[in-house]
């Protein structure tokens, strides 16, 4: 089968998740879904990301016959979920909170089975990583905002981008902090019958 044939539906417009899946040989069709991402009153961060990942995967399953992956990432500091910044002031407050401290990045992944497998069950996992950020000055925060990078990122930073120079230590999954834990994702996909490196030429002697 051609490498150009999609074997998974990605219920997200995130280019980072698409690139991460491509890195493990998974060609996707992209079907972004629109769901309310407002945390429920008193909702724990782990419950929050798991709920959104599942909702995205299930919504995507209404749009595609393929297996569907939904995912959500949250940055959490002092129990507070830090979403995407609404303004420079919002980003400044988030980065000041994270500066010189450890925080958690939670990424949930949910996968709905392909229609051809019969009942479309959903399986999921949540991966928690600890991230330590060095102290960053107010001038650095303002300069970083004006690069445009923080504007659509949870916690107002991208570990795979310019903000990599702010990160002094990670305990856990680097790819999960970027947006998708590849080890755990591969396990979920395998359980749902999605073959990695699909269509790759394999030869043996």
Backbone as CSV, one residue per row, in Angstrom:
resi,resn,N_x,N_y,N_z,CA_x,CA_y,CA_z,C_x,C_y,C_z
1,UNK,0.844,-1.197,0.000,0.000,0.000,0.000,0.877,1.243,0.000
2,UNK,0.450,2.290,-0.671,1.239,3.507,-0.804,1.426,4.203,0.535
3,UNK,2.607,4.841,0.696,2.869,5.631,1.885,1.953,6.843,1.977
4,UNK,1.293,7.204,0.859,0.442,8.387,0.844,-0.961,8.115,1.367
5,UNK,-1.271,6.856,1.665,-2.602,6.500,2.136,-2.689,6.722,3.641
6,UNK,-3.654,7.527,4.059,-3.828,7.792,5.489,-4.310,6.537,6.193
7,UNK,-3.753,6.266,7.370,-4.164,5.109,8.157,-4.764,5.528,9.498
8,UNK,-4.823,6.832,9.746,-5.329,7.345,11.013,-5.942,8.718,10.776
9,UNK,-7.035,8.986,11.455,-7.617,10.325,11.451,-7.130,11.070,12.684
10,UNK,-6.582,12.255,12.499,-6.125,13.098,13.595,-7.163,14.185,13.827
11,UNK,-7.836,14.125,14.971,-8.899,15.086,15.281,-8.295,16.338,15.899
12,UNK,-7.384,16.962,15.160,-6.657,18.133,15.639,-6.013,18.830,14.460
13,UNK,-5.922,20.149,14.559,-5.239,20.920,13.514,-3.767,21.141,13.869
14,UNK,-3.308,20.569,14.973,-1.949,20.814,15.449,-0.894,20.276,14.479
15,UNK,-0.070,21.145,13.916,1.000,20.649,13.047,2.036,19.842,13.825
16,UNK,2.184,20.133,15.124,3.158,19.407,15.935,2.742,17.945,16.092
17,UNK,1.464,17.710,16.345,1.008,16.320,16.482,1.117,15.577,15.150
18,UNK,0.805,16.265,14.065,0.917,15.632,12.750,2.371,15.249,12.460
19,UNK,3.306,16.135,12.800,4.718,15.858,12.571,5.227,14.724,13.458
20,UNK,4.771,14.696,14.699,5.182,13.620,15.603,4.681,12.269,15.105
21,UNK,3.442,12.213,14.644,2.914,10.962,14.103,3.676,10.548,12.844
22,UNK,4.012,11.515,12.011,4.787,11.204,10.805,6.150,10.621,11.174
23,UNK,6.702,11.076,12.297,8.028,10.596,12.707,8.025,9.125,13.085
24,UNK,6.842,8.550,13.384,6.763,7.112,13.662,6.014,6.387,12.541
25,UNK,5.975,7.015,11.370,5.481,6.349,10.177,3.982,6.316,10.011
26,UNK,3.267,7.218,10.687,1.808,7.212,10.608,1.325,8.375,9.743
27,UNK,0.757,8.043,8.585,0.170,9.028,7.687,-1.259,9.306,8.151
28,UNK,-1.608,10.588,8.308,-2.921,10.917,8.850,-3.742,11.759,7.876
29,UNK,-5.063,11.657,8.055,-5.959,12.648,7.500,-6.335,13.558,8.660
30,UNK,-6.325,14.855,8.429,-6.565,15.820,9.499,-8.024,16.258,9.471
31,UNK,-8.724,16.025,10.575,-10.118,16.425,10.711,-10.290,17.155,12.033
32,UNK,-9.954,18.446,12.081,-10.095,19.194,13.338,-11.551,19.192,13.804
33,UNK,-11.735,19.142,15.115,-13.080,19.191,15.684,-13.166,20.384,16.619
34,UNK,-14.364,20.883,16.785,-14.584,22.062,17.616,-15.360,21.655,18.861
35,UNK,-14.678,21.651,20.011,-15.351,21.327,21.258,-15.049,22.424,22.285
36,UNK,-15.890,22.524,23.277,-15.701,23.491,24.355,-14.570,23.001,25.258
37,UNK,-13.508,23.788,25.377,-12.353,23.379,26.166,-12.307,24.049,27.533
38,UNK,-13.420,24.567,27.996,-13.483,25.209,29.300,-13.431,24.161,30.408
39,UNK,-12.515,24.297,31.366,-12.499,23.347,32.486,-13.792,23.424,33.290
40,UNK,-14.243,22.279,33.787,-15.424,22.261,34.645,-15.056,22.731,36.044
41,UNK,-15.996,23.286,36.790,-15.686,23.757,38.148,-15.074,22.650,39.002
42,UNK,-13.909,22.932,39.570,-13.242,21.974,40.440,-12.623,20.790,39.740
43,UNK,-12.571,20.812,38.414,-12.055,19.671,37.661,-10.542,19.571,37.780
44,UNK,-10.045,18.389,38.137,-8.605,18.164,38.209,-7.999,18.188,36.817
45,UNK,-6.732,18.595,36.733,-6.078,18.746,35.434,-6.046,17.433,34.660
46,UNK,-5.760,16.314,35.343,-5.683,15.032,34.650,-7.046,14.629,34.096
47,UNK,-8.091,14.870,34.877,-9.449,14.574,34.415,-9.816,15.454,33.233
48,UNK,-9.380,16.712,33.300,-9.677,17.694,32.247,-9.080,17.281,30.902
49,UNK,-7.778,16.971,30.879,-7.152,16.633,29.600,-7.687,15.309,29.057
50,UNK,-7.975,14.355,29.953,-8.526,13.073,29.514,-9.907,13.260,28.902
51,UNK,-10.716,14.115,29.517,-12.068,14.367,28.998,-12.005,14.992,27.610
52,UNK,-11.109,15.967,27.427,-11.025,16.635,26.126,-10.477,15.703,25.046
53,UNK,-9.468,14.911,25.382,-8.919,13.980,24.388,-9.980,12.996,23.933
54,UNK,-10.738,12.464,24.892,-11.801,11.514,24.554,-12.878,12.186,23.708
55,UNK,-13.271,13.407,24.084,-14.314,14.124,23.338,-13.872,14.389,21.905
56,UNK,-12.597,14.751,21.722,-12.089,15.013,20.379,-12.077,13.731,19.536
57,UNK,-11.613,12.634,20.147,-11.561,11.367,19.406,-12.960,10.909,19.005
58,UNK,-13.906,11.013,19.924,-15.273,10.585,19.622,-15.921,11.487,18.575
59,UNK,-15.651,12.799,18.656,-16.185,13.711,17.644,-15.575,13.400,16.281
60,UNK,-14.287,13.097,16.263,-13.630,12.749,15.006,-14.152,11.464,14.403
61,UNK,-14.600,10.534,15.268,-15.112,9.255,14.764,-16.422,9.428,13.999
62,UNK,-17.064,10.582,14.163,-18.269,10.873,13.394,-17.926,11.382,11.989
63,UNK,-16.641,11.691,11.776,-16.206,12.275,10.507,-15.374,11.326,9.653
64,UNK,-14.916,10.216,10.238,-14.000,9.335,9.514,-14.249,7.882,9.878
65,UNK,-14.024,6.990,8.903,-14.122,5.555,9.118,-12.819,4.981,9.690
66,UNK,-11.748,5.780,9.623,-10.456,5.332,10.132,-10.438,5.342,11.653
67,UNK,-9.421,4.724,12.228,-9.152,4.937,13.654,-8.907,6.433,13.849
68,UNK,-9.302,6.947,14.989,-9.230,8.397,15.231,-8.455,8.674,16.520
69,UNK,-7.532,9.618,16.448,-6.767,10.028,17.617,-7.158,11.435,18.038
70,UNK,-7.484,11.577,19.318,-7.710,12.892,19.913,-6.709,13.096,21.029
71,UNK,-6.264,14.319,21.230,-5.258,14.581,22.265,-5.446,15.981,22.830
72,UNK,-4.982,16.148,24.054,-5.020,17.473,24.667,-3.845,17.598,25.628
73,UNK,-3.286,18.802,25.683,-2.139,19.073,26.551,-2.446,20.265,27.438
74,UNK,-2.080,20.137,28.714,-2.261,21.245,29.649,-0.974,21.466,30.435
75,UNK,-0.655,22.724,30.650,0.460,23.106,31.518,-0.143,23.467,32.867
76,UNK,0.413,22.896,33.932,-0.160,23.075,35.261,0.919,23.549,36.232
77,UNK,0.616,24.613,36.950,1.536,25.139,37.957,0.724,25.493,39.201
78,UNK,1.140,24.971,40.332,0.412,25.197,41.591,-1.056,24.786,41.473
79,UNK,-1.323,23.746,40.689,-2.682,23.271,40.530,-3.533,24.081,39.575
80,UNK,-2.948,25.108,38.961,-3.676,25.980,38.037,-3.392,25.538,36.603
81,UNK,-4.450,25.317,35.830,-4.305,24.954,34.426,-4.029,26.218,33.613
82,UNK,-2.885,26.230,32.919,-2.503,27.377,32.106,-2.807,27.061,30.647
83,UNK,-3.795,27.722,30.102,-4.180,27.488,28.716,-3.399,28.363,27.757
84,UNK,-3.982,28.614,26.608,-3.344,29.484,25.621,-3.580,30.937,26.021
85,UNK,-2.576,31.800,25.865,-2.731,33.193,26.300,-3.707,33.966,25.424
86,UNK,-4.463,34.842,26.061,-5.410,35.668,25.320,-4.812,37.022,24.944
87,UNK,-3.658,37.366,25.545,-3.024,38.656,25.282,-1.574,38.597,25.745
88,UNK,-0.814,39.643,25.442,0.570,39.710,25.921,0.608,39.728,27.441
89,UNK,-0.327,40.425,28.053,-0.370,40.493,29.506,-0.632,39.115,30.113
90,UNK,-1.498,38.366,29.468,-1.814,37.015,29.921,-0.578,36.121,29.826
91,UNK,0.115,36.180,28.695,1.334,35.385,28.510,2.404,35.795,29.514
92,UNK,2.519,37.092,29.752,3.517,37.591,30.699,3.270,37.007,32.087
93,UNK,2.004,37.011,32.508,1.658,36.484,33.834,1.983,34.989,33.926
94,UNK,1.687,34.231,32.857,1.978,32.797,32.870,3.482,32.537,32.967
95,UNK,4.250,33.217,32.144,5.689,32.965,32.115,6.367,33.448,33.389
96,UNK,5.858,34.499,33.988,6.378,34.923,35.287,6.101,33.846,36.339
97,UNK,4.939,33.219,36.263,4.598,32.150,37.200,5.531,30.951,37.025
98,UNK,5.882,30.630,35.771,6.712,29.467,35.481,8.203,29.727,35.688
99,UNK,8.615,30.972,35.646,10.026,31.336,35.697,10.707,30.823,36.969
100,UNK,11.810,30.087,36.777,12.605,29.622,37.902,11.966,28.516,38.707
101,UNK,10.956,27.846,38.153,10.206,26.851,38.914,9.970,25.577,38.104
102,UNK,9.491,24.562,38.791,9.049,23.328,38.147,7.546,23.380,37.938
103,UNK,7.105,22.792,36.844,5.673,22.675,36.588,5.413,21.346,35.897
104,UNK,4.156,21.030,35.729,3.783,19.776,35.090,3.163,20.043,33.715
105,UNK,3.442,19.145,32.796,2.766,19.144,31.501,2.035,17.818,31.383
106,UNK,0.719,17.890,31.232,-0.112,16.690,31.124,-0.628,16.576,29.694
107,UNK,-0.386,15.442,29.072,-0.905,15.193,27.736,-1.722,13.911,27.743
108,UNK,-2.965,14.033,27.313,-3.859,12.879,27.203,-3.988,12.484,25.741
109,UNK,-4.080,11.181,25.508,-4.282,10.640,24.168,-5.433,9.646,24.227
110,UNK,-6.362,9.767,23.293,-7.472,8.821,23.177,-7.555,8.356,21.737
111,UNK,-7.763,7.056,21.536,-7.849,6.493,20.186,-9.130,5.671,20.058
112,UNK,-9.940,6.018,19.069,-11.148,5.269,18.736,-10.814,4.301,17.603
113,UNK,-11.275,3.072,17.712,-10.984,2.071,16.693,-11.644,2.379,15.356
114,UNK,-11.078,1.833,14.292,-11.632,2.016,12.945,-12.995,1.342,12.826
115,UNK,-13.817,1.871,11.935,-15.169,1.336,11.745,-15.136,-0.129,11.328
116,UNK,-14.130,-0.525,10.554,-14.057,-1.899,10.048,-13.817,-2.918,11.159
117,UNK,-13.398,-2.440,12.345,-13.157,-3.343,13.471,-14.427,-3.616,14.276
118,UNK,-15.546,-3.041,13.821,-16.809,-3.265,14.520,-17.095,-2.165,15.513
119,UNK,-17.413,-2.530,16.745,-17.741,-1.530,17.763,-16.561,-0.584,17.957
120,UNK,-16.822,0.708,17.917,-15.747,1.699,17.943,-15.442,2.104,19.387
121,UNK,-14.708,1.226,20.055,-14.349,1.511,21.440,-13.246,2.560,21.487
122,UNK,-13.083,3.190,22.642,-12.053,4.212,22.821,-11.150,3.796,23.969
123,UNK,-9.843,3.903,23.750,-8.865,3.637,24.801,-8.021,4.888,24.965
124,UNK,-7.480,5.095,26.151,-6.821,6.377,26.418,-5.744,6.257,27.489
125,UNK,-4.919,7.279,27.562,-3.899,7.371,28.597,-3.581,8.841,28.850
126,UNK,-3.005,9.116,30.014,-2.537,10.461,30.356,-1.086,10.351,30.798
127,UNK,-0.234,11.176,30.229,1.189,11.178,30.556,1.531,12.497,31.240
128,UNK,2.212,12.392,32.395,2.593,13.580,33.161,4.107,13.736,33.117
129,UNK,4.568,14.904,32.709,6.000,15.202,32.677,6.286,16.398,33.574
130,UNK,7.449,16.374,34.211,7.896,17.489,35.052,8.890,18.329,34.256
131,UNK,8.651,19.621,34.232,9.509,20.530,33.465,10.018,21.632,34.388
132,UNK,11.301,21.896,34.306,11.900,22.966,35.104,12.354,24.090,34.172
133,UNK,11.933,25.293,34.478,12.289,26.459,33.668,13.265,27.335,34.445
134,UNK,14.316,27.767,33.785,15.250,28.682,34.446,14.573,30.028,34.666
135,UNK,15.211,30.861,35.464,14.663,32.201,35.653,14.790,32.985,34.348
136,UNK,13.696,33.618,33.949,13.724,34.433,32.733,13.310,35.857,33.097
137,UNK,13.982,36.801,32.492,13.752,38.207,32.835,12.489,38.732,32.162
138,UNK,12.002,39.848,32.670,10.839,40.480,32.056,11.128,40.853,30.604
139,UNK,12.356,41.338,30.337,12.709,41.707,28.966,12.677,40.479,28.044
140,UNK,13.135,39.322,28.552,13.100,38.102,27.753,11.658,37.686,27.456
141,UNK,10.796,37.828,28.454,9.393,37.458,28.254,8.762,38.319,27.170
142,UNK,8.984,39.623,27.250,8.420,40.528,26.241,9.000,40.224,24.859
143,UNK,10.307,39.991,24.795,10.933,39.694,23.503,10.388,38.377,22.944
144,UNK,10.196,37.407,23.808,9.677,36.118,23.367,8.256,36.262,22.832
145,UNK,7.441,37.039,23.508,6.072,37.253,23.028,6.080,37.810,21.605
146,UNK,6.970,38.737,21.339,6.973,39.401,20.034,7.543,38.532,18.914
147,UNK,8.061,37.362,19.244,8.422,36.418,18.184,7.168,35.789,17.591
148,UNK,6.058,35.849,18.320,4.807,35.247,17.868,4.625,33.804,18.293
149,UNK,5.684,33.188,18.805,5.614,31.763,19.137,4.654,31.417,20.274
150,UNK,4.565,32.224,21.334,3.738,31.818,22.484,2.237,31.938,22.259
151,UNK,1.822,32.570,21.195,0.453,33.040,21.091,-0.604,31.946,20.973
152,UNK,-0.226,30.744,20.557,-1.214,29.663,20.471,-0.742,28.425,21.220
153,UNK,0.074,28.638,22.263,0.664,27.524,23.001,0.160,27.492,24.437
154,UNK,-0.182,26.289,24.902,-0.547,26.126,26.307,0.631,26.538,27.183
155,UNK,0.351,27.359,28.201,1.411,27.831,29.071,2.252,28.928,28.474
156,UNK,1.935,29.314,27.244,2.612,30.428,26.548,4.057,30.118,26.140
157,UNK,4.372,28.834,25.938,5.713,28.533,25.433,5.700,27.247,24.627
158,UNK,6.713,27.122,23.760,6.883,25.923,22.933,8.263,25.347,23.202
159,UNK,8.299,24.164,23.820,9.583,23.570,24.188,10.399,23.184,22.960
160,UNK,9.716,22.929,21.834,10.423,22.530,20.617,10.896,23.728,19.808
161,UNK,10.599,24.923,20.291,10.934,26.130,19.543,11.932,27.013,20.270
162,UNK,11.698,28.304,20.180,12.627,29.272,20.762,12.727,29.158,22.281
163,UNK,11.649,28.710,22.919,11.638,28.604,24.378,12.484,27.450,24.896
164,UNK,13.060,26.644,23.996,13.921,25.553,24.443,15.075,26.072,25.302
165,UNK,15.501,27.314,25.081,16.614,27.871,25.854,16.205,28.208,27.289
166,UNK,14.898,28.194,27.565,14.421,28.470,28.920,14.361,27.208,29.784
167,UNK,14.396,26.037,29.154,14.127,24.787,29.860,15.431,24.158,30.341
168,UNK,15.554,24.020,31.663,16.790,23.472,32.225,16.723,21.983,32.483
169,UNK,15.504,21.422,32.613,15.398,20.001,32.949,14.004,19.471,32.621
170,UNK,13.956,18.212,32.168,12.678,17.529,31.940,12.763,16.148,32.575
171,UNK,11.726,15.766,33.271,11.591,14.403,33.766,10.304,13.843,33.163
172,UNK,10.450,12.877,32.275,9.276,12.320,31.606,9.470,12.271,30.110
173,UNK,8.401,12.531,29.382,8.396,12.401,27.927,8.542,13.756,27.244
174,UNK,9.642,13.947,26.519,9.834,15.189,25.779,8.756,15.349,24.711
175,UNK,8.447,14.268,23.997,7.448,14.382,22.934,6.068,14.707,23.499
176,UNK,5.786,14.256,24.732,4.506,14.603,25.359,4.424,16.089,25.636
177,UNK,5.538,16.685,26.030,5.556,18.131,26.280,5.344,18.886,24.972
178,UNK,5.886,18.349,23.878,5.661,18.952,22.561,4.190,18.825,22.152
179,UNK,3.566,17.688,22.510,2.150,17.553,22.166,1.617,16.142,22.027
180,UNK,2.535,15.124,22.023,2.057,13.754,21.858,3.116,12.779,22.380
181,UNK,2.809,11.993,23.415,3.788,11.032,23.940,3.913,9.835,22.997
182,UNK,5.015,9.732,22.292,5.108,8.753,21.208,5.113,7.313,21.695
183,UNK,5.789,7.022,22.801,5.824,5.647,23.303,4.412,5.170,23.621
184,UNK,3.692,5.952,24.400,2.342,5.572,24.808,1.369,5.604,23.629
185,UNK,1.541,6.559,22.735,0.677,6.649,21.559,0.836,5.413,20.682
186,UNK,2.073,4.980,20.476,2.321,3.785,19.665,1.639,2.568,20.270
187,UNK,1.655,2.457,21.590,0.991,1.330,22.241,-0.519,1.369,22.009
188,UNK,-1.121,2.548,22.157,-2.566,2.677,21.927,-2.925,2.356,20.485
189,UNK,-2.139,2.880,19.546,-2.420,2.622,18.131,-2.325,1.135,17.815
190,UNK,-1.304,0.473,18.369,-1.164,-0.959,18.140,-2.359,-1.741,18.658
191,UNK,-2.869,-1.334,19.817,-4.036,-2.017,20.386,-5.287,-1.800,19.537
192,UNK,-5.310,-0.723,18.760,-6.446,-0.450,17.883,-6.182,-0.886,16.442
193,UNK,-5.108,-1.632,16.231,-4.853,-2.210,14.917,-4.187,-1.289,13.911
194,UNK,-3.644,-0.150,14.384,-2.950,0.779,13.486,-1.480,0.378,13.434
195,UNK,-0.992,0.052,12.228,0.361,-0.443,12.060,1.322,0.724,11.823
196,UNK,2.374,0.794,12.622,3.376,1.843,12.434,4.240,1.534,11.219
197,UNK,4.848,2.578,10.663,5.690,2.474,9.468,4.902,1.839,8.344
198,UNK,3.623,2.124,8.284,2.716,1.499,7.327,3.177,1.774,5.897
199,UNK,3.291,0.706,5.117,3.643,0.854,3.703,5.120,0.980,3.463
200,UNK,5.937,0.963,4.542,7.381,1.073,4.350,7.900,-0.191,3.676
201,UNK,8.883,-0.024,2.827,9.494,-1.175,2.171,10.421,-1.870,3.158
202,UNK,10.222,-3.151,3.370,11.059,-3.928,4.275,11.663,-5.087,3.492
203,UNK,12.964,-5.227,3.539,13.615,-6.315,2.833,14.390,-7.152,3.829
204,UNK,14.554,-8.408,3.528,15.350,-9.294,4.397,16.312,-10.100,3.531
205,UNK,17.411,-10.488,4.105,18.403,-11.278,3.373,18.098,-12.761,3.502
